[in-house]
Amino acid sequence: MKIRLAAATTLTALATVGLAACSPATESSSTSTLTAATPGPSISAVALPPAPEDPRPEVAWPLTGLDASDATKKELSRPALSIKIENTEQARPQENLDKADVVFEEYVEYGISRLVAIYQSDYPESVGPIRSMRPMDRNIMGSFGGPLIFSGAQSRFISDTGASGQEMITQDRGDYGFYRTRDKAAPHNLHGYLAKFLEQTDADAPDQQWDIAYPAEEATAQLEGTKTTFIDITMSPRALPEWRWDNKAGLWERYEDGTPHVTADGTQLSATNVVMLWVTVRYTSGSSTSSVPETLVAGESGEGYVATGNRYIPITWSKKGQYDPFVLTTEDGDPVELAAGQTWFELVPDAGVGHATDIDFG
């Protein structure tokens, strides 16, 4: 905001001092006259308004941009834990999915979706159900640092992920922290303790991933976007996420095929920012039972949308490599600024699948 300063102009009367001298001074006579200055108007000052308070927190969580001034040094330094979470009907409701800073929804076999939930600012005691890894996961979460946590995967995918340098914590090789609950049938009941996962990594805290606007009203979608209150996404006939704007809460609330998507304690999932990326899916080589869909993001680019507040804008996206962040820009090439808060990424296929997909705003 530009502040216009008004300067007060004060006219000050000049004092006139007259010194009159008579004839040159002698020992016997000399005279002088002093004329007093006439007082001018008093000087007045216009009070300037105080500078607006900077809404940017002095210390912010790197993945949400929210105020972290109350966090300890140990909490601020903890790594991002990227955990594979199942999202089938048998797996819902999930445990503590609402505590994730960032969530990616990806397309997998049979058109169902699976989630990569990334925890850093909030470490709940446990999360789940935890399921298997896919070949694109290391490219989706690589820029966040920290381990990729999962249970199960084809051996070639585990080998390729390890060879890429990505740290893994997985039940398959005996890593600890996993346990099964009694509320669901296997394999939909595997959960994990975040404190135990933390013991098995020495990774650093993640870097900030994208630009954050302060205040939220300065977010790019809010400044330049089109109003909307409903986002209807078709990833497949089996993956139909919806987002509905809650004006009172100031959040996007998530639904699964028209039903509120809630966690095990009844909390409806929500997000400050919903980022939708059109992506290409390619099936991996192998037999009909081992070939799986792989979402291509590393070294790729495309189009999409960002919804922040009750507005959305079209964007372009790119990701240079496995360990590089997603870059979000406007159609004019300017960086997209999100609002501080939780962010969901919807990776929606627009090529490589045998059915229609869609992103619709209402």
N, C-alpha and C positions, 0 to 999 in steps of 0.2 A: 504494500500500500504506500503510495506516495503521500507525504505530509507536506502541505504548503505552509511556510512560515511567514507570518505577518510582522514586519518590523515597524515599530512606532517611530515616527519622525518628530523630533522635538526641536522647536525653534528657540534658540537661546539668544537673548539680547546681549550684545557686546557692551561691556562697560567702557565708558569713555573717560579717560583720565586726562584732564587738561592741566598742564603745568605752564603757568604764565610767569615770565620773568620780566622784571622792570629793567631799568638801566643796568649796565654791568655792575656787578657787586662791588661795593666799597666797604671800608671799615665802618662807615657811618650809616648806610642804609641798604636794605635788601628786602624785597617782598616776594611772596609766592602764593598762588591760589590753587586749591585742590577741589575738583568737582567730583562728587560721589556718583558711582554707577547706578543707573536705574534698575531695580530688580526685574528679571525676566520671568516668564511662566515656569512653574516647577516642572522637573523632569518626571515623566511617567513611563512605566514599562508594561508591555502586554505579556501576560503569563502564557507560556507555551504549553500545549497539552503534553502529558507524559508519553514517552515512547511506548508503543504497544508491546505487551509481554510476548516474548518469543515462545510459541507453543511447542517448539522442538525440545524434547527432554534432554537433560544433560547427559544421561546414560540411557541408552535404548537397547532392547533386545534385537539382535541382528536380523532375525527372520520375520519379526512382526513390526518392528519400529515402535513398539509400545514402551512406556516408561519402565525402566529397570533400576531406578534409583534406590529401591528398597532391597535389591538383590545383593547377596554376598559376592565377594570376589570369586569364591569357589563355584557358585551357581553360574556366574557370568562366563566362567571359563570352561564349562562342561560342553561336550560335543553334541552334535545333532545325531540322534539315533533314528535311522530310516528303517521302518518296520513294515513288512508286507502283511496287510490285513485283508482277510477274506470279506467279500461283499455279496455273497449269495443269500437267498432267503433263509437257508438253513443256518447261516452264520449270524444273521441279525437277530437281536440288537448287539452291536459290538460294545466292548468295554473301553471307556475313556477315549474314544475316538475324537470327542469334542475338545480334548486337551492338546491336540496336535497343532503346531504352528502353521504347517503347510501340509496339504494333502493332494496327491495326484491320483486321478482315476484313469485307469488304463483298460484297454480292450484285450481280452484273452479268449481262450477257446470257447466255442459254442455261443459266442456273443455275450458272455457274462463279463462283468467288470471286476477288477481287483484294485486295491488301493496301496499306495506307498504313503504312509503317514510318518511325518517328520517331527520329532519332539526335541525341543531345546529349552524354551523358556519355562516350560512346565513339565516336570517328570512325575506323572502319576505312579502309584505303586505298581500297577500292572495293566497290560493291554492285551487285546485279542479279539477274535481268533487270529492266530498267526498262521500263514500258509506259505506256499512255495514261491520261489523266485522265477523270474522270466528273463530272457536275454537282454531286454531293454532296460531293466531296472538299474543297472550300474550307470547307464547313460542319463537316466531321468534324475537320479539323486547324487551323481558324482560331484557336482559343484558344492554340495553342502558339507563335504568331508564326513568323517565319522563312518561307522560301520553300517553295512546293509545286513539286516537281521531277518531271517526267514527259516522255514522248515520245509525241506524237500525241494528238489529240482533235478532235471536231467543232469547226469554227470558232466556232459560236455558244456552245459551252461555254467556249472560251478567252476569247471576248469578254466573256461574263458574269462569268467569274472575275476578269478584269482590271478590269472596271468595279466590282466589289465592293471593290476595294482590295487584294486578295490578291496578294502578290508571287509571281512565277512564274519558274522556270528551266526552259526546254524546248528540246529539240533542234529543234523545228519552226521556230523563228525564228532559229536559228544560235547559241544559247547554247552554251558549250563545256563540256568535261569528260566528254563521252559517248564511248564506244568500243565496238567489237564484238569478242566473243571467237570462238574457232574451235571450241568444244566443242559448240555447238548451232547449229541452223539459224535464220536470220532468220525472224520478228522476235523470237525467243526468246533472243537473245544480246546484247542491248544492256545495257551496264554503265556505271558512272560513277564518277569520282574525287571523293571528298568534299572534298578540299583545293581542287580546282578550282571546285566549287560554292560553297565558302566565299568564294572570291575575288570572287564576283559578288553578294554580299549584304552589307549593313551592318546587318542585323537584330540585335537584342539577345537576350540569353539569355531563355528562357521563364520564366514564373511557375510556381510550384507549382500543380498542377491539382486535387489532392484531398488529403484528410486522410491522414496516415501515422501508424500506431500504433508506439510504441516501449515495450517490446519487441514483437516480432511476435506473441507470445501474446496481446497486448491488441487485436489486430485484431478488428473487429466480428464477422466470420464465425467466428473462433475462439472468441469469448466466447458468441455467441448461436446459432451455426449447427448444422446437422445433419451428422453424419459421412457422408462419401462418399469413394470412391476412383476413381470413373469418371464422366466426363461425355461423353455421346454426343449430338452435335449434327447435326441434319439441316437444312441450309439449302436443299438441293435434292438430287435423285438424283446430281448431279455435284459437290456440295460437302458432304462428310461428315467434318468435323473431329472428332477425339476428343482428350480429355485424360485421362491416367491419372496418379494420384498415386504418386510415388516417395518412399516414406517415408525411405529412406536419404539421398537427395539433398535432401529437404525441398522438392520442386518438383513442379509439374504438367508432365508431359512430353506433347508434342504428337504426334498420329498423323493420317495422312491415309487414311481408309477402311481402318483396321486396320494400316497400315504406318507405322513410325516416320518422322516428318518430320524429315529431316536436312538440313544445309547441305552445301555443296560439299566441305568438309573433313571431313565425317562427324559433325559435332556435332549431337546431337538438340536440336530447339527445345524450350524450356521456359519457364515463367512462374511467378512467385511468386503473382500474382493473375490469375484469369480472370474477366472481367466480361462477362456475357451480357445483351444488351438486346433486348427484343422491339421491332421497328421496323415502320413502314409503308413499303411500296414503291409508288411511283407512276411510271408510264411517261411519259416526256417526249413532247410532241407532235411530229409529223413523220410521214414515210412509214414503211412497214413496215421499211425498211432503216436508218432513222436514229433511230427511237424507241428509247430505252434505259431500263432501270429506274433510278430515282433513290431512294435511301434517304433518307427525311425525318428530319432530326434538329434543325435550327435551328428554334426556336419550337415544338418538340414535347416530348412527355413520354410516359412509358409505364412498363411493369414489366420486371422482369428478375431476374437472380441475380448474386451475387458469391461466388466460391470463393477462399478463402485458407487455406493449410494444407490439412488433410483435412476441411474443413467448408464448407458453403455456406448462404447465407441468401437469401430473397426480398427484392427491393429495389424501389424506384421510382426513375426517372431523369427528368431534364429538362435542356433546353439552351435558354437564352433566345434566343440569336442566334448568328450566324456566329462572332463573336469571343469568345463566352462559353464557359466550360468546361462539361463535363458535370457535373451535380450528382447525386450518388448518396445516397439516404437509405433508412433502414429503413422498414418498413411503419408504424412509429410516428412517422416524420418526423424521426428523428435522423440526423445525418451518418454516413455509412459511412466507417470508417477502414480503409484497406488496409495491408498489410505493406510494408516497404521492399523494393524489387526491381523486376523487369520485370513489366509488365502487358500482357495481351492483351485486346482488346475483340472480342467476337463479336456482330456486328450481324445478328440473325436475323429474317427477315421473319415477321410473323404476319398480314399483310394485304397484298393487292396482287399476289400471285403465284398461279399456277394449279395449285399442288400443295401437298401437306402439308409442314409443317415441324415440328420438335420439338427440345426440350431434355430429355434424360433423364439422371437420376443413378442410379448404382449402387454 
